[in-house]
Amino acid sequence: MADIPVYIVVNLAITDAEKYRVYEKGFFGLLKKHGGSFITYDDNPVHLEGLEPREDRMIIFSFPSEQAAKDWYADADYQALSEHRRAGTKLEFLTLVHGLPPRT
């Protein structure tokens, strides 16, 4: 069976733009290293339903498989870089969502 793509959905508030910028500068190279693709971000998401609206920045990117996403997250270079994100943001969530398998 072919690998099923996965999506990473993130919600965070930037609290220190300088520290977050260091993270952003290194992020895309590490995303590419693990076969990831950036989809979008939005600083003004629109809350349609539910108890707690998500504010601030929403980010979505993808990987070709769950293993690729786990390898990206566990990468020592990413973990070192993510310290800048941790220092420069208030993270609400960083969640892996499985895509649907190809239809036959």
Backbone as CSV, one residue per row, in Angstrom:
resi,resn,N_x,N_y,N_z,CA_x,CA_y,CA_z,C_x,C_y,C_z
1,MET,0.844,-1.191,0.000,0.000,0.000,0.000,0.882,1.244,0.000
2,ALA,0.510,2.216,-0.788,1.279,3.463,-0.886,1.175,4.257,0.413
3,ASP,2.209,5.057,0.655,2.152,5.938,1.817,1.008,6.936,1.658
4,ILE,0.384,7.247,2.760,-0.705,8.220,2.768,-0.142,9.549,3.247
5,PRO,-0.412,10.636,2.525,0.109,11.935,2.964,-0.488,12.342,4.307
6,VAL,0.269,13.147,5.017,-0.204,13.698,6.285,-0.053,15.207,6.243
7,TYR,-0.816,15.867,7.072,-0.811,17.321,7.152,-0.471,17.724,8.576
8,ILE,0.303,18.776,8.702,0.602,19.357,10.002,-0.170,20.666,10.083
9,VAL,-0.965,20.803,11.125,-1.761,22.010,11.348,-1.255,22.637,12.646
10,VAL,-0.948,23.926,12.569,-0.339,24.632,13.693,-1.140,25.896,13.990
11,ASN,-1.302,26.194,15.260,-1.875,27.471,15.678,-0.947,28.054,16.724
12,LEU,-0.490,29.274,16.468,0.419,29.918,17.411,0.254,31.421,17.367
13,ALA,0.699,32.049,18.437,0.748,33.511,18.516,2.214,33.900,18.596
14,ILE,2.631,34.801,17.739,4.017,35.266,17.751,4.161,36.298,18.861
15,THR,5.054,36.016,19.798,5.280,36.909,20.933,6.607,37.647,20.829
16,ASP,7.529,37.125,20.024,8.830,37.760,19.804,9.189,37.553,18.338
17,ALA,8.926,38.576,17.511,9.099,38.461,16.063,10.539,38.146,15.669
18,GLU,11.500,38.678,16.382,12.909,38.437,16.049,13.273,36.958,16.243
19,LYS,12.873,36.388,17.341,13.160,34.970,17.590,12.411,34.088,16.598
20,TYR,11.169,34.442,16.304,10.394,33.650,15.358,10.988,33.741,13.958
21,ARG,11.527,34.879,13.598,12.140,35.046,12.276,13.341,34.117,12.116
22,VAL,14.119,33.917,13.165,15.234,32.958,13.117,14.687,31.568,12.788
23,TYR,13.586,31.205,13.419,12.941,29.914,13.154,12.481,29.834,11.701
24,GLU,11.802,30.861,11.229,11.297,30.853,9.852,12.417,30.677,8.837
25,LYS,13.527,31.345,9.052,14.640,31.279,8.096,15.188,29.865,7.952
26,GLY,15.180,29.085,9.014,15.693,27.725,8.943,14.650,26.666,8.645
27,PHE,13.379,27.023,8.802,12.287,26.055,8.690,12.165,25.429,7.307
28,PHE,12.194,26.233,6.273,11.872,25.730,4.935,12.892,24.723,4.418
29,GLY,14.164,24.916,4.736,15.177,23.946,4.335,14.965,22.595,4.996
30,LEU,14.591,22.607,6.267,14.338,21.348,6.974,13.039,20.696,6.515
31,LEU,12.052,21.492,6.168,10.811,20.952,5.613,11.116,20.218,4.312
32,LYS,11.879,20.857,3.439,12.236,20.269,2.144,13.081,19.011,2.322
33,LYS,14.003,19.037,3.271,14.882,17.885,3.546,14.073,16.613,3.786
34,HIS,12.902,16.750,4.382,12.075,15.588,4.717,10.895,15.412,3.756
35,GLY,10.958,16.060,2.602,9.929,15.882,1.581,8.656,16.652,1.842
36,GLY,8.706,17.600,2.764,7.515,18.365,3.105,7.215,19.471,2.115
37,SER,5.971,19.897,2.109,5.509,20.994,1.255,4.714,21.982,2.100
38,PHE,5.035,23.250,1.940,4.294,24.299,2.635,3.007,24.550,1.872
39,ILE,1.883,24.596,2.564,0.593,24.830,1.909,0.154,26.272,2.100
40,THR,0.007,26.720,3.349,-0.447,28.091,3.571,-0.285,28.498,5.030
41,TYR,-0.441,29.789,5.258,-0.592,30.311,6.618,-1.593,31.452,6.543
42,ASP,-2.184,31.775,7.678,-3.176,32.845,7.728,-3.091,33.502,9.101
43,ASP,-2.878,34.808,9.104,-2.832,35.546,10.364,-4.208,36.030,10.809
44,ASN,-5.229,35.777,9.990,-6.590,36.200,10.327,-7.595,35.099,10.007
45,PRO,-7.472,33.922,10.647,-8.427,32.857,10.356,-9.832,33.264,10.803
46,VAL,-10.819,32.750,10.117,-12.216,33.076,10.413,-12.842,31.909,11.178
47,HIS,-13.284,32.178,12.378,-13.917,31.162,13.229,-15.372,31.011,12.809
48,LEU,-15.759,29.801,12.429,-17.124,29.563,11.995,-17.986,28.865,13.041
49,GLU,-17.366,28.019,13.864,-18.169,27.262,14.816,-17.253,26.672,15.886
50,GLY,-17.833,26.385,17.041,-17.076,25.753,18.121,-16.905,26.685,19.306
51,LEU,-16.391,26.128,20.386,-16.312,26.865,21.638,-15.223,27.923,21.672
52,GLU,-14.050,27.589,21.183,-12.924,28.509,21.304,-12.374,28.865,19.934
53,PRO,-12.561,30.088,19.504,-12.015,30.469,18.202,-10.491,30.445,18.226
54,ARG,-9.907,30.003,17.143,-8.460,30.012,16.982,-8.069,31.371,16.440
55,GLU,-7.183,32.016,17.141,-6.738,33.336,16.729,-5.278,33.261,16.334
56,ASP,-4.762,34.369,15.902,-3.362,34.490,15.531,-3.065,33.646,14.296
57,ARG,-1.902,33.042,14.218,-1.440,32.400,12.990,-1.809,30.923,12.931
58,MET,-2.433,30.547,11.812,-2.681,29.143,11.484,-1.732,28.798,10.345
59,ILE,-1.121,27.621,10.421,-0.148,27.176,9.425,-0.506,25.753,9.026
60,ILE,-0.399,25.451,7.729,-0.642,24.093,7.239,0.483,23.720,6.282
61,PHE,1.075,22.548,6.517,2.043,21.996,5.567,1.863,20.492,5.537
62,SER,2.503,19.827,4.577,2.258,18.399,4.393,3.560,17.627,4.227
63,PHE,3.436,16.321,4.424,4.522,15.374,4.183,3.952,14.198,3.409
64,PRO,4.792,13.498,2.658,4.287,12.377,1.866,3.864,11.169,2.698
65,SER,4.280,11.117,3.966,3.930,9.986,4.825,4.043,10.396,6.289
66,GLU,3.438,9.597,7.141,3.554,9.843,8.576,5.007,9.717,9.018
67,GLN,5.714,8.723,8.455,7.111,8.534,8.847,7.952,9.750,8.482
68,ALA,7.723,10.336,7.304,8.471,11.541,6.907,8.213,12.672,7.897
69,ALA,6.961,12.823,8.333,6.624,13.873,9.307,7.303,13.611,10.644
70,LYS,7.292,12.373,11.080,7.937,12.032,12.349,9.448,12.229,12.266
71,ASP,10.034,11.888,11.106,11.474,12.099,10.920,11.810,13.581,10.966
72,TRP,10.968,14.415,10.340,11.169,15.868,10.382,11.127,16.359,11.827
73,TYR,10.098,15.954,12.561,9.941,16.450,13.924,11.074,15.982,14.835
74,ALA,11.563,14.763,14.618,12.625,14.206,15.461,14.024,14.641,15.025
75,ASP,14.138,15.265,13.865,15.440,15.698,13.345,16.125,16.608,14.374
76,ALA,17.362,16.280,14.718,18.093,17.064,15.728,18.227,18.524,15.310
77,ASP,18.426,18.768,14.011,18.527,20.152,13.530,17.196,20.882,13.703
78,TYR,16.076,20.176,13.437,14.775,20.813,13.633,14.527,21.087,15.114
79,GLN,14.837,20.136,15.960,14.609,20.343,17.391,15.424,21.526,17.917
80,ALA,16.661,21.666,17.436,17.477,22.821,17.845,16.844,24.115,17.339
81,LEU,16.405,24.110,16.072,15.776,25.292,15.490,14.465,25.624,16.200
82,SER,13.708,24.614,16.574,12.394,24.854,17.175,12.482,25.552,18.529
83,GLU,13.652,25.566,19.133,13.816,26.332,20.375,13.535,27.819,20.131
84,HIS,13.846,28.306,18.927,13.541,29.702,18.581,12.029,29.907,18.471
85,ARG,11.330,28.908,17.912,9.865,29.000,17.853,9.290,28.975,19.260
86,ARG,9.790,28.091,20.081,9.283,27.997,21.454,9.514,29.297,22.225
87,ALA,10.661,29.927,21.976,10.998,31.174,22.674,10.231,32.370,22.118
88,GLY,9.798,32.284,20.854,9.185,33.434,20.210,7.696,33.336,19.965
89,THR,7.070,32.260,20.468,5.634,32.095,20.240,4.954,31.484,21.453
90,LYS,3.643,31.607,21.438,2.796,30.833,22.351,2.092,29.822,21.458
91,LEU,2.466,28.564,21.580,1.925,27.511,20.726,0.630,26.978,21.315
92,GLU,-0.435,27.032,20.523,-1.708,26.436,20.928,-1.700,24.948,20.592
93,PHE,-1.316,24.612,19.354,-1.191,23.207,18.979,-0.335,23.058,17.731
94,LEU,0.252,21.868,17.593,0.976,21.411,16.408,0.518,19.965,16.253
95,THR,-0.353,19.716,15.269,-1.072,18.450,15.171,-0.848,17.790,13.823
96,LEU,-0.651,16.469,13.828,-0.535,15.686,12.602,-1.919,15.137,12.267
97,VAL,-2.353,15.357,11.023,-3.650,14.887,10.543,-3.400,13.979,9.346
98,HIS,-3.948,12.771,9.376,-3.762,11.834,8.267,-4.648,12.216,7.083
99,GLY,-4.065,12.123,5.885,-4.834,12.320,4.669,-5.628,11.058,4.346
100,LEU,-6.421,11.133,3.319,-7.199,9.974,2.884,-6.368,9.125,1.936
101,PRO,-6.543,7.806,1.973,-5.822,6.956,1.021,-6.361,7.197,-0.385
102,PRO,-5.536,6.903,-1.395,-6.014,7.082,-2.771,-7.240,6.201,-3.029
103,ARG,-8.165,6.713,-3.792,-9.363,5.946,-4.154,-9.019,5.004,-5.297
104,THR,-9.575,3.826,-5.245,-9.330,2.867,-6.332,-10.581,2.591,-7.108
